[in-house]
Amino acid sequence: MWWNEPSNLTDASYGFPGNNFDTAEMMGLLLNQTVELESLKRQTEILKQQTENDRSSIQLLQNRVFYLEAELNRQNISKIQSTQEFSTYLSSMNQLTQTMIANEANNYNLTQKVDVALKALDDLKVEVRYTSLSMLDIHSKKDLERLNGSIMQIIEERISDVQDYITNISRRIGFTASVSNSSTSWNNGTLVFPEVITNVGNGYNETDGVFTAPLQGEYVFFVNVQSNGNQHIYVHITLNGIDQVTAIAFGNNYNYYEAGGNLAVLTLQKEDRVWIEHYEGQGFHHDGHLTTFSGFLL
C-alpha cells in the first residue's frame, strides 16, 4: 500500500486496564495515539478526494461512451477507428472502476482503523485519568501516613519521656538521718540514727540504722561523728559486715567536741546493706544534727 500502515492499536503496550504505567509513560502514549490518529485522518481525506476524482473520471468516460454509441447508431457504420476508440475508452473506464473499488475498500479499512484508534485513544484517556486519580489517592495516603507517623512518633516520645520520668523517680534514692540525743557510754555495735531527715526510696531503716539498697548501682555514703566533750570515737562505714572507710573524732583535755567525717562511693547490688559500725572509743554528741549518716544513688 502507498499509505503508512499504523501499528497494532490494540496491543497491550498501549496501556489498557491491567497494565501499570507511570504518568510520563501515559502522557507519551497519549501523544503517540493523537499523532497517529491525525495521520489516519489525513490518509482518509486523501482517499476520499481520490475516490471523488475517480468517480468524476468514470462519469466523463461513460458520457463519452454514450456519445460514441449514439454516433455509431446515427451513422449506422462501423469504423475501425471508432471501434478502437470505443474499446480504449471502455478499457479505461473498467480500469478506473476497479481502481475506485480498490480505493473504496482501502477507505473502508482505513476508516475501521481510525475507529480502532479512536477507541484506543478513549481507553488511554480513561487509563490516564484513572492513573492520575490513583496517584492523587496514593499521595493523599502517603500524606496521611506521614501525618499519622508524626503523631505516633510524638506520642511515643511523650510515652518515653513519661517512662523515663517514672524510671528516674523510681531510681531517686537518698537519705539523711541523725542521732536524737547525746551519749557518753555508747561503745559497740551499730550506731543507730533514729531521727530521719530525708528517706527517698525508703532504703534507710531508722529502727536498726541499716540502709538496704533498693536497686543495683553506685552509691555515695557520708558519716559525720561529733565527740562528746573530751572523748574520742572511731567509726566505720560498713558494707555487708566489711569495713570500708573510717571516721575519727579525737577529743582530749585540750580539744572538746571534735568532729570527724568520711565519704565512700560504693557499688551495691540490690539488697546489699550499709551501716555505721563502732571501731574504738565511746560516746557522741547531738546538738542540732551534728552526728549524721547520709547516702544516695548516683
C-alpha positions as CSV (number, residue, x, y, z in Angstrom):
1,M,0.0,0.0,0.0
2,W,1.1,3.6,-0.7
3,W,-0.1,4.9,2.7
4,N,1.6,4.2,6.1
5,E,0.3,1.2,7.9
6,P,-0.5,2.1,11.5
7,S,0.9,0.0,14.4
8,N,-1.3,-2.6,16.2
9,L,-3.6,-0.2,18.2
10,T,-5.0,-3.0,20.3
11,D,-1.6,-4.2,21.6
12,A,-1.3,-4.4,25.3
13,S,1.6,-1.9,25.3
14,Y,-1.0,0.9,24.7
15,G,-1.8,0.7,28.4
16,F,-5.3,-0.8,28.5
17,P,-6.6,-1.6,32.0
18,G,-4.5,-4.2,33.7
19,N,-1.1,-2.7,32.8
20,N,0.8,-0.3,35.1
21,F,2.5,2.8,33.7
22,D,3.7,5.9,35.4
23,T,2.3,9.3,34.3
24,A,5.2,10.1,31.9
25,E,4.6,6.8,30.0
26,M,0.8,7.5,29.9
27,M,1.3,11.0,28.5
28,G,3.8,9.7,25.9
29,L,1.3,7.0,24.8
30,L,-1.5,9.6,24.6
31,L,0.7,11.9,22.4
32,N,1.6,9.0,20.1
33,Q,-2.0,7.9,19.8
34,T,-3.0,11.5,18.9
35,V,-0.3,11.9,16.3
36,E,-1.2,8.5,14.7
37,L,-4.9,9.4,14.7
38,E,-4.2,12.7,12.9
39,S,-2.1,10.7,10.3
40,L,-5.0,8.3,9.7
41,K,-7.4,11.2,9.3
42,R,-5.2,12.8,6.7
43,Q,-4.9,9.5,4.8
44,T,-8.7,9.1,4.9
45,E,-9.2,12.6,3.4
46,I,-6.7,11.8,0.6
47,L,-8.6,8.6,-0.2
48,K,-11.9,10.3,-0.2
49,Q,-10.6,13.0,-2.6
50,Q,-9.1,10.4,-4.9
51,T,-12.4,8.5,-4.9
52,E,-14.3,11.6,-5.9
53,N,-11.8,12.3,-8.7
54,D,-12.2,8.7,-9.9
55,R,-15.9,9.0,-9.9
56,S,-15.7,12.2,-12.0
57,S,-13.4,10.5,-14.5
58,I,-15.7,7.5,-14.8
59,Q,-18.7,9.7,-15.4
60,L,-16.8,11.5,-18.1
61,L,-15.9,8.2,-19.8
62,Q,-19.4,7.0,-19.5
63,N,-20.7,10.2,-21.1
64,R,-18.1,9.7,-23.9
65,V,-19.2,6.1,-24.5
66,F,-22.8,7.1,-24.7
67,Y,-21.9,9.8,-27.2
68,L,-19.9,7.3,-29.3
69,E,-22.7,4.8,-29.3
70,A,-25.1,7.4,-30.4
71,E,-22.8,8.5,-33.2
72,L,-22.5,4.9,-34.4
73,N,-26.2,4.3,-34.3
74,R,-26.8,7.5,-36.2
75,Q,-24.3,6.8,-39.0
76,N,-25.0,3.1,-38.9
77,I,-21.4,2.3,-39.9
78,S,-18.6,0.5,-38.1
79,K,-15.4,2.2,-38.4
80,I,-12.2,0.6,-37.2
81,Q,-11.1,3.8,-35.7
82,S,-14.3,4.3,-33.8
83,T,-14.3,0.8,-32.6
84,Q,-10.7,1.1,-31.4
85,E,-11.5,4.4,-29.7
86,F,-14.6,2.8,-28.1
87,S,-12.6,-0.1,-26.8
88,T,-9.9,2.2,-25.4
89,Y,-12.5,4.2,-23.6
90,L,-14.2,1.1,-22.3
91,S,-10.9,-0.3,-21.0
92,S,-10.0,2.9,-19.3
93,M,-13.4,3.0,-17.7
94,N,-13.1,-0.5,-16.4
95,Q,-9.6,0.2,-15.0
96,L,-10.9,3.4,-13.3
97,T,-13.8,1.4,-11.9
98,Q,-11.5,-1.2,-10.5
99,T,-9.3,1.5,-9.0
100,M,-12.3,3.2,-7.4
101,I,-13.5,-0.1,-6.0
102,A,-10.0,-0.8,-4.5
103,N,-9.8,2.8,-3.1
104,E,-13.2,2.4,-1.6
105,A,-12.1,-0.9,0.1
106,N,-8.9,0.8,1.3
107,N,-11.0,3.7,2.5
108,Y,-13.2,1.3,4.4
109,N,-10.2,-0.4,6.0
110,L,-8.7,2.9,6.9
111,T,-12.0,4.0,8.4
112,Q,-12.0,0.9,10.5
113,K,-8.5,1.6,11.7
114,V,-9.5,5.1,12.6
115,D,-12.3,3.8,14.6
116,V,-10.0,1.4,16.4
117,A,-7.5,4.2,17.0
118,L,-10.3,6.4,18.5
119,K,-11.4,3.6,20.8
120,A,-7.8,3.0,21.9
121,L,-7.4,6.8,22.4
122,D,-10.5,6.9,24.6
123,D,-9.3,3.9,26.6
124,L,-5.9,5.5,27.1
125,K,-7.6,8.7,28.3
126,V,-9.6,6.7,30.8
127,E,-6.4,4.9,31.9
128,V,-4.6,8.3,32.3
129,R,-7.5,9.7,34.3
130,Y,-7.6,6.6,36.5
131,T,-3.8,6.6,37.0
132,S,-3.9,10.4,37.8
133,L,-6.6,9.8,40.4
134,S,-4.8,6.8,41.8
135,M,-1.6,8.8,42.1
136,L,-3.5,11.6,43.9
137,D,-5.0,9.0,46.2
138,I,-1.6,7.5,46.8
139,H,-0.2,10.9,47.6
140,S,-3.1,11.6,50.0
141,K,-2.5,8.3,51.7
142,K,1.2,9.0,51.9
143,D,0.5,12.4,53.5
144,L,-2.0,10.8,55.9
145,E,0.5,8.0,56.7
146,R,3.2,10.7,57.2
147,L,0.9,12.7,59.5
148,N,-0.1,9.6,61.4
149,G,3.6,8.6,61.7
150,S,4.5,12.0,63.0
151,I,1.6,11.9,65.5
152,M,2.6,8.4,66.6
153,Q,6.2,9.5,66.9
154,I,5.2,12.4,69.1
155,I,3.0,10.1,71.2
156,E,5.9,7.5,71.5
157,E,8.3,10.3,72.5
158,R,5.9,11.5,75.2
159,I,5.4,8.0,76.5
160,S,9.1,7.5,76.5
161,D,9.5,10.8,78.5
162,V,6.9,9.7,81.0
163,Q,8.6,6.3,81.3
164,D,12.0,8.0,81.8
165,Y,10.4,10.3,84.4
166,I,8.9,7.3,86.2
167,T,12.2,5.4,86.0
168,N,14.0,8.4,87.3
169,I,11.6,8.8,90.1
170,S,11.9,5.1,90.9
171,R,15.7,5.5,90.9
172,R,15.7,8.5,93.2
173,I,17.2,7.1,96.3
174,G,18.7,9.1,99.2
175,F,18.5,9.6,102.9
176,T,19.9,11.6,105.8
177,A,19.4,10.6,109.4
178,S,20.7,11.9,112.8
179,V,21.1,10.7,116.3
180,S,18.4,12.0,118.5
181,N,20.4,12.6,121.7
182,S,24.0,12.7,123.0
183,S,25.7,9.7,124.7
184,T,28.8,9.3,126.8
185,S,28.7,5.5,127.0
186,W,28.0,4.1,123.5
187,N,30.9,1.9,122.6
188,N,29.9,-1.1,120.4
189,G,27.8,-2.4,117.6
190,T,25.8,-0.4,115.1
191,L,25.3,3.3,115.6
192,V,21.6,3.9,115.0
193,F,20.3,7.3,113.7
194,P,16.7,7.3,114.6
195,E,15.9,10.9,113.6
196,V,15.2,10.7,109.8
197,I,15.6,13.9,107.9
198,T,15.1,12.5,104.4
199,N,14.4,9.0,103.2
200,V,13.6,9.0,99.4
201,G,13.0,5.4,98.3
202,N,12.7,4.2,101.9
203,G,16.0,2.4,101.8
204,Y,17.1,3.5,105.3
205,N,15.6,1.8,108.4
206,E,15.6,4.1,111.4
207,T,15.0,1.2,113.8
208,D,18.2,-0.7,113.2
209,G,20.3,2.1,111.5
210,V,20.8,0.0,108.3
211,F,20.4,1.1,104.7
212,T,19.3,-1.6,102.3
213,A,19.8,-0.9,98.6
214,P,16.5,-1.0,96.7
215,L,18.4,-1.0,93.3
216,Q,21.8,-2.0,92.0
217,G,24.1,0.9,91.3
218,E,26.8,3.3,92.6
219,Y,26.0,4.9,95.9
220,V,27.7,7.7,97.9
221,F,27.7,7.4,101.7
222,F,28.8,10.0,104.2
223,V,29.2,9.9,108.0
224,N,30.0,12.7,110.5
225,V,30.5,11.9,114.1
226,Q,30.9,14.5,116.9
227,S,32.9,13.6,120.0
228,N,31.2,14.1,123.4
229,G,33.4,16.6,125.4
230,N,37.0,15.4,125.5
231,Q,36.1,11.8,124.5
232,H,37.3,10.2,121.2
233,I,35.3,8.0,118.9
234,Y,36.2,5.9,115.8
235,V,33.5,4.5,113.4
236,H,33.5,2.6,110.1
237,I,31.2,2.8,107.1
238,T,30.5,-0.9,106.7
239,L,29.2,-2.8,103.7
240,N,27.7,-6.3,104.4
241,G,29.8,-6.6,107.5
242,I,33.1,-5.4,105.8
243,D,34.6,-2.1,106.9
244,Q,35.1,0.3,104.0
245,V,36.3,3.7,105.4
246,T,36.9,5.2,108.9
247,A,35.9,8.5,110.6
248,I,37.6,9.8,113.7
249,A,36.6,12.4,116.2
250,F,39.5,12.8,118.6
251,G,38.8,14.8,121.8
252,N,41.2,15.3,124.7
253,N,41.8,17.6,127.6
254,Y,42.7,20.4,125.2
255,N,40.2,19.7,122.4
256,Y,36.5,19.3,123.1
257,Y,33.6,18.2,120.8
258,E,35.8,17.4,117.8
259,A,34.2,16.4,114.5
260,G,35.3,13.6,112.2
261,G,33.8,12.7,108.9
262,N,34.5,10.5,105.8
263,L,32.9,9.6,102.5
264,A,32.7,6.5,100.4
265,V,31.5,5.7,96.9
266,L,30.4,2.0,96.8
267,T,29.0,-0.3,94.2
268,L,26.0,-2.1,95.6
269,Q,23.8,-4.9,94.4
270,K,20.1,-4.9,95.2
271,E,19.5,-5.8,98.9
272,D,23.2,-5.0,99.9
273,R,23.3,-3.5,103.4
274,V,25.3,-0.5,104.7
275,W,25.6,0.9,108.2
276,I,27.9,2.7,110.7
277,E,29.9,0.3,112.9
278,H,31.8,1.1,116.2
279,Y,35.5,0.7,116.0
280,E,37.1,2.5,119.0
281,G,36.3,5.0,121.8
282,Q,32.9,5.9,123.1
283,G,30.1,8.4,123.2
284,F,28.9,11.0,120.6
285,H,27.4,14.4,120.8
286,H,24.0,15.6,119.5
287,D,23.2,19.3,119.2
288,G,21.4,20.3,116.0
289,H,22.1,17.2,114.0
290,L,25.9,17.1,114.4
291,T,26.3,13.3,114.2
292,T,24.7,12.2,111.0
293,F,24.6,9.4,108.4
294,S,23.7,10.1,104.7
295,G,23.7,8.2,101.4
296,F,22.3,8.5,97.8
297,L,22.3,6.7,94.5
298,L,24.4,8.3,91.7
